[in-house]
């Protein structure tokens, strides 16, 4: 009996949860196969039998303890299996279920299987009242659900990061509805357990900061508040649930982006005042090394300080501004290199970008562009034709989700929010070249100088010729000249079908075709090929069965849009291409005709400074469109635009750009020696 009492006393001293954990561990451990039974048991066997009896007794005691004293800690939920959207979705754009709200300034995270969105506000033209709730998109079942109630007040633009198991949120802005409209608290959301926990107080004042996740810490620095600039910061370690102060930075940044390079946090942008005036003539950058707790300043960039975005792609920080200039910064050599301008028109929008590791997707005024890792060129990847309509206005929120970018959008107007949608952009399959390895370069025609004037002979796509004369200082030839023309069926002059001219016979077709190989050819010609249209072109031109007929000229590759594959012979026999003085021209016969246009509206047009092959889209910045379709005498100059009737009423000029450029073109450019076809 005394021995039994001693055993009870020993059980009383055991921490039941620890004993229960040990019992579970042993239950999960494979045992050696039992030997043949032995009876009567020896001394060692009697000890073993006693131990087994005691173990059964102990488990019973712990089971009773669990019933009377349940563990308050929730049992861990299994982590949902990862969802590879790139493998499940088609190439390019596709549509997913719309979100309950499209939040600007929200904390967002891709968990590997879910998109989390918390806080932020849905902009309806004036409202910036941030929410205190959030949503989750389950990619496995393609469904949205509400997040549990958080311990935080509603806010936008907080610091946030996904740790691999939790969404961390700290600070933020309340929309200006308090005397001190910033927060200094934070919380963490466990996506698997669907639970929140408060973060310990941070050693920082309230703010809306810049932040990055290093893989171990959430680094928070500075503030977007222009009236109260801050250079201090802190780092939060979720493994120890503790904060540490970091060194103060050597410069101010109020507007910009923060990226993590793998070794440093780079904050790139500018310090602006309340009137959008910048402290520096260009955008600036500073870098923080958490290993040494030190900062350094980046070399000066050539980008605008007023509005700029940056993302980390393939070992470089890719940045571009609202003037559409772009550049890449390599921290390994601490230097910048120039990139081509983005193919966007100037506007007062603020650019944004996200990177997946394979691509960078940029957004500007509802337009979307793409830069692939390893390729120094931007391409248009229009989100959806409906977003190009004139009625205002679209707000886009891109988030990286593995190799895919998810973009939630909403359109608002005079009666508030009118429409919500969500799209996914999948870059899988777009990287391989469809043909050639040459990027089309601007065509710069031969010119001659005559004192203070430059004489540039031109040939319009319909074969008309003329001489463009302009002051030397305008240097129009260096802007490049691009033909722009479409064709129509004479018995049905609408719609127009574009003819694209790419300035190199070996130019890449990646932006235009689907598939790595042509789907046919013209028997009489080795170089006249038939390609399937890319999904983008089929969608934008409403040609669900569209194909391209590809021709080669000495200096150009020509792509002719086909509404259907069964018209390839008709189009091939009705169009004749030639090259004169380096300019391509086209003649249409036997039921086809070149579209008539006016200005930049897809007539037989030459664009100076445009550079886009698509006759339906144009860059409207320091650009001149010359159309040989005739005009009424007169000229006009207004903000950003001008026009002039030249060559005795034969050539109409549309001019876009800054007022000084427009005025110089109207006053100084003449077209002479016009010879129609």
C-alpha positions, 0 to 999 in steps of 0.5 A: 500500500505504501508503494501505491501511495508513493506512486500516486504522489509521483503522479500528483507531481507530474505536469499532466500536459507534459505526461500527455504529450509524452504518451502521445509521442510514445503512441506514435513511435513504432514498437519492436515486435513482441517476443514469445510469452514467458510465464511465470515472468522473471524479475525483469518481466515483473518490472516491465509488467508493473511499468505497463500497468502504471503507464495505463494508470497514468494515462487514465489519470491524465485523461481525467485531468484533460477533462477537468482542465482543458488546455486553453491553447487551440490545437494547431490547424494543418497548413492548407496545401499550396495552390500553384495558380500558374499551373492552373490558370491560362496564360495571360489574363483570366477572371476570378470571383470578385472580392467583397470590396476592392481595398486601397491601402490594405494589408495584403498577403499571399499565404501560398493558398489564400490571399488575405486582405485586411483594412484599407478603404474602397475609394469612391471618388472622395471617401478614404474611411478605412475599414477594420475588417478583412477578407480571404480568397481561398484559391483552392475553391475560388471563394471569398470569406470574411476574416475573424474580427481583429483587435485593431481599429480601422486603418490604411497604409500600415506596415505589414508582412507575411511571415510564412504563418502570420500576417503582421500589421503595425501602425497606419493611418485612419483617414484623417478623422482624429487629431492624431490620425496615426496608430502605434499598435499592431497585431498578427493574424494566424491564417491556419488557426484563424486567430489574432494576437496583439503585438507588444508595444513598439519603441516607435511613435505612431505613423504610417511607415515603410516596411519589409520582411527579411525572412526573420524580422519585420523592419519598420522605418520612417513615415509617409507623413510629410509634415512630421518627417521621421528617420527612426525605425525598429525591427520586430522578431515574431519568434521572440515576440520582441522589438529592437530599435534600429539606427536612424537613417541619413535622409528623409523619404516621405513618398516611395517604395521599400524593397528587400534585396536579400541583404538590405532594405532599400527605401527609394522615392523622395521627400515631398512637402504638402505642395508636392515640392521635392527636396531633391531634383531627382528621386533618392534612395537609402539602404539599411543593413540589419546585420550591421545596423547601418545605413548608406545612401544610393547614388543619385538617379535620373528619375522624377521625385514627384511620383515613383515606384520600385520593385525587386526583380532578378537581382536589381531594383526596377524603378519608374516614374510618372514621366515614364522614365525607368532605370535599374539599380544593382546594389552589388556594384552600387550603380544605376543603368537606364532602361527604356521608357515605359509604353504609357502616356504621361498623366498625374497618376501615381505608378505602382508595381509588384514583382513575382520573381519572374516578372514585374507588373506595373499599373498606371492610370488603369493601364498595365505593363510588364517587364520580364526578368532578364529582358530590358524592355517593357510591353503593354499587357492591357488588363481587359477591354472593358477597362479602356472605356471612357467612362470614369474610373478604374482603381487597380490593386495588384498583389503577387501570388506566387508566379501569378499577379492577382489584380482586384479592380473597381470602377466608380462614378457619380453614384459611388462604386459601381463594379468590382472584379478580380483578374489574374495575370499568369506569365507562364508561357510568355517568356520564350521568343516566338521568332527571332531575337531582335527588339524592334528599334525606332526607324530613323530615316536619312536626312540632310541639312540645309543651313538652319533647317533639316530636310527629311524625305518620307513615304506614307504607307499608301505610297505617297511621298513628301519632304518634311522640313523643320528647324535643326533644333527640333531633331525630329528624325531622332524621335523615330518614324513609325507607319500606322495603317489598317485595311478594310473590306470594300463591301464592309468598311468596318471594322478596320484590321491593323497592319503592323510594321516592326522595324527588323525582319527578325523582330520578336513576335512575343507580344503578338502571337500565340505559340512558338511556331507558325500554324501555316505558310503560303506555298509560293513563299518561304517567308510568308507565314501564318501565326495564331494571334495572342489572346490579348490581340484577339480580345482587344480587336474582338477577333476570337478566331484571329490570325496574323499573316507575316511578311518580310521586307528588307528592313521590316517585319509586317503582320497583317491581321486576319479576322479568320483563317479562311481569308488568308488567301484573299488577303495574301493575294490582295495586298502588295508590300514594298520598301522605298527610302527605308519606308514600308508601303502597302497597296490594296486591291481586289476587294481590300482598301486601306482605311481612311483616317484623320490625324492618328485614327489609323489612316495611312499615317506616319507617326514621329516619336510614337514608336508603337506598331499598333495603329490604334494605340499611341504615345501622346508625348512629343509626338507628331502624326502626319496623315495624307488624307487631306485637311482644311487650312488652318492651325490650332494650339491648346494645352497638350495638343496642336494641329496644322494643315500642311502641303497645301491642304494635303497633309494633316498634322496632329501634335501632342506634348508640352506646349513649347513642343507643340508651338515649335512644331506648328510654327516651324514644321513644313511639308513640301513636294507632296506627291500622292500615289 
